[in-house]
Amino acid sequence: MSRSGAGVPAPDPLLCWKGRLVDAVIKGKIKGGAEAVVRPSRDAAEEAVRTLIAWAGDDPRRPGLIDTPQRVVDAYEEWFAGYRDDPIQYLSRTFDDVGGYDDMVMLRDIEVESHCEHHIAPFLGQACVAYLPTNAVVGISKLARVVEIFAKRLQTQETMTTQIAQTIELALKPRGVAVFIDAKHQCMTTRGVHHPNVSTITTHFMGEFRTDRELRERFLRLAGR
Ligand SMILES: [Zn+2]
């Protein structure tokens, strides 16, 4: 694995790679004149982990911890791989040979593995995503991929729910989009208020899902809620 990276500009959570336009549109703002964050070297990232281990009260030099910084940085590459991906790209290939199908297309219980941007603690749950196609549909696995890309960034559940809906809206121009996420936040279950069974539910409805109550209720029923 490459250990270089010094001097390479870090992907900006707001204006990430090719997702730049998408995220700018989604967040409703484009940063002007702000200096890009420079991605630190891998060594600097590992050193930061050693600092946190010592801060926690342990000795980062002891045998059990010696390789931990390397593993943590490896894990970060996986957990935050979403900064290197453009969600719109996954929705660019559509199929119009659907025999006139025009009802909702729904993916239920897509696993969500994300990290809250306030504590970098995991939040885990499921997402249900639906859209009403106009004249083209997208490969269903691609919708799950969009959820995954946004999940693999530092997030709030509310932001992520909106980003998923707005990305599908932007890419497919459907008649409506619905997103439902149900997740448990470890920053709430393992620390702070310690409420292990509390889950957070967020929804975002666009187009006909917003205006048609019956459709919205059908979506929620199919989502199993
Ligand atoms: Zn948190």
Boltz pocket constraint, residues with backbone or C-beta under 6 A from the ligand:
constraints:
  - pocket:
      binder: B
      contacts: [[A, 116], [A, 117], [A, 118], [A, 119], [A, 120], [A, 121], [A, 185], [A, 187], [A, 188]]
      max_distance: 6.0
